[in-house]
């Protein structure tokens, strides 16, 4: 007889109580599959996570095994094994979230230390400029230092060209100075009309 043609085995309540992953409580109470209720065994507590990565299919199957299939046990999967898998997944998610927080904290430290170094470097450059006054060799060396943060952090770049942009080929019209008052406009227009 193949494993797929076997009938499901009912859960033996005496052997189930020996397992550390045994669910406790009424399975009908949690019909939405939101939180598994597990016996409090070390390492089997449900960790708090910001994002629950449990796939929708797994949530639906867990709801089945918390409800109508609560007493059904298949050879390699039952409610207890599914609950244990959820806990393992949530522990992994909690670790990812902790590492994300640690990485963000480390980035803030790098940013803070970079800003501090930039301030120290600016002060050192100011002192060096004063010290170099009247000493051409030192003045030349100090003059080659990129003195602004944008110069120090950025590579020299040329003017960016827009793709597909074409240069103007038409004749450029002269620009007239703006007219100060309406009376001057009338006089200018009368002069132009008389000239035509």
C-alpha positions in Angstrom: 0.0 0.0 0.0 1.5 3.4 -1.0 1.7 6.3 1.5 -0.6 8.4 -0.6 -3.4 5.7 -0.4 -3.3 5.3 3.4 -6.1 6.6 5.4 -5.3 9.5 7.8 -4.4 8.4 11.3 -6.3 9.9 14.3 -4.2 11.7 16.8 -3.5 9.6 19.9 -4.2 11.9 22.8 -1.8 10.0 25.1 1.2 10.3 22.8 0.3 13.8 21.7 0.7 15.1 25.3 4.3 13.9 25.3 5.2 16.2 22.4 6.6 19.7 23.1 4.8 21.1 20.0 1.3 20.1 21.1 -1.4 22.7 20.6 -3.5 23.4 23.7 -6.9 25.0 24.0 -10.0 24.7 21.8 -9.1 24.7 18.1 -12.5 26.1 17.2 -11.6 29.3 19.1 -9.0 30.3 16.5 -10.8 29.9 13.2 -8.9 32.6 11.3 -5.5 31.0 11.6 -4.0 34.2 13.2 -2.0 32.8 16.1 -1.2 29.2 17.0 -1.7 28.4 20.7 1.2 26.3 21.8 2.3 24.8 25.1 5.0 26.9 26.5 8.1 24.8 25.8 11.5 26.6 25.7 12.3 27.8 22.2 8.7 27.2 21.0 7.2 30.6 22.0 5.7 32.7 19.2 8.0 35.6 18.6 6.7 39.1 18.0 7.3 40.2 14.4 6.4 43.3 12.5 5.5 41.4 9.3 4.1 37.9 9.5 5.6 36.0 6.5 3.3 33.0 6.8 2.0 32.3 3.3 -1.7 32.5 2.7 -1.9 28.8 1.8 -0.2 27.8 5.1 -2.6 30.1 7.0 -5.6 28.4 5.4 -4.2 24.9 6.0 -3.4 25.8 9.6 -7.0 26.9 10.0 -8.1 23.5 8.8 -5.8 21.7 11.2 -6.9 23.9 14.1 -10.6 23.2 13.2 -12.1 20.2 11.5 -8.8 18.4 11.0 -7.5 19.0 14.6 -7.6 15.3 15.5 -6.2 14.1 12.2 -2.6 13.0 11.8 -0.9 12.1 8.5 2.4 10.2 8.5 4.7 13.2 8.0 2.4 16.2 8.9 -0.2 17.1 11.5 -1.2 20.1 13.4 1.8 20.0 15.8 4.3 19.8 12.9 2.6 22.7 11.1 2.6 24.8 14.3 6.3 24.0 14.8 7.0 25.1 11.2 5.1 28.4 11.7 7.1 29.1 14.9 10.4 28.3 13.0 9.4 30.7 10.3 8.5 33.5 12.7 11.8 33.0 14.6 13.6 33.5 11.2 11.5 36.6 10.5 12.3 38.0 13.9 16.0 37.5 13.3 15.7 39.3 9.9 13.9 42.2 11.5 16.5 42.4 14.3 19.3 42.4 11.7 17.5 45.1 9.8 17.3 47.3 12.9 21.0 46.7 13.7 21.9 47.5 10.1 20.0 50.8 10.2 21.6 51.7 13.5 25.1 51.0 12.0 24.2 53.2 9.0 23.3 56.0 11.4 26.7 55.6 13.2 28.5 55.7 9.9 26.6 58.9 8.9 27.3 60.5 12.2 31.0 59.7 12.2 31.2 60.9 8.6 29.7 64.2 9.5 32.0 64.5 12.5 35.1 63.8 10.2 33.9 66.4 7.7 33.7 69.0 10.4 37.1 68.1 11.8 38.5 68.2 8.2 37.0 71.6 7.6 38.5 73.0 10.7 41.9 71.5 9.9 41.8 73.1 6.4 40.9 76.5 7.9 43.9 76.3 10.2 46.2 75.1 7.3 45.1 78.1 5.2 46.1 80.5 7.9 49.3 78.7 8.6 50.3 78.6 4.9 49.9 82.4 4.4 53.1 83.9 2.9 54.5 80.4 2.1 53.9 79.8 -1.6 54.7 76.1 -1.5 52.2 75.5 1.4 49.6 77.9 -0.2 49.8 75.9 -3.4 49.3 72.6 -1.6 46.4 74.0 0.4 44.9 75.4 -2.7 44.6 72.0 -4.3 42.4 70.6 -1.5 38.8 70.2 -2.5 37.2 72.6 0.0 33.5 71.9 -0.2 31.7 68.7 0.7 30.3 68.4 -2.8 33.8 68.8 -4.3 35.2 66.2 -1.9 32.6 63.6 -2.4 31.7 64.0 -6.1 33.7 63.1 -9.1 34.1 65.9 -11.7 31.3 65.6 -14.2 30.5 67.2 -17.5 27.2 68.7 -18.5 24.6 66.0 -18.9 22.9 65.9 -22.2 19.3 64.8 -22.5 18.8 61.9 -24.8 17.2 62.9 -28.1 17.6 66.6 -27.4 18.6 68.6 -30.4 20.5 71.8 -30.5 18.5 74.9 -31.6 19.1 75.7 -35.3 16.8 78.7 -35.7 17.6 82.4 -35.6 17.6 83.9 -32.2 15.4 86.9 -31.8 16.8 90.0 -30.1 15.6 90.6 -26.6 14.0 94.0 -25.9 14.3 95.7 -22.6 11.1 95.8 -20.6 9.0 98.9 -21.0 8.8 101.0 -17.8 5.3 102.6 -18.3 2.3 102.3 -20.6 2.9 105.9 -21.9 6.3 104.9 -23.2 4.8 101.9 -25.0 2.4 104.1 -26.9 5.1 106.5 -28.0 7.4 103.6 -29.1 4.5 102.0 -31.1 3.6 105.3 -32.8 7.3 105.7 -33.8 7.4 102.2 -35.3 4.1 102.7 -37.2 5.3 106.0 -38.6 8.5 104.4 -39.8 6.6 101.8 -41.8 
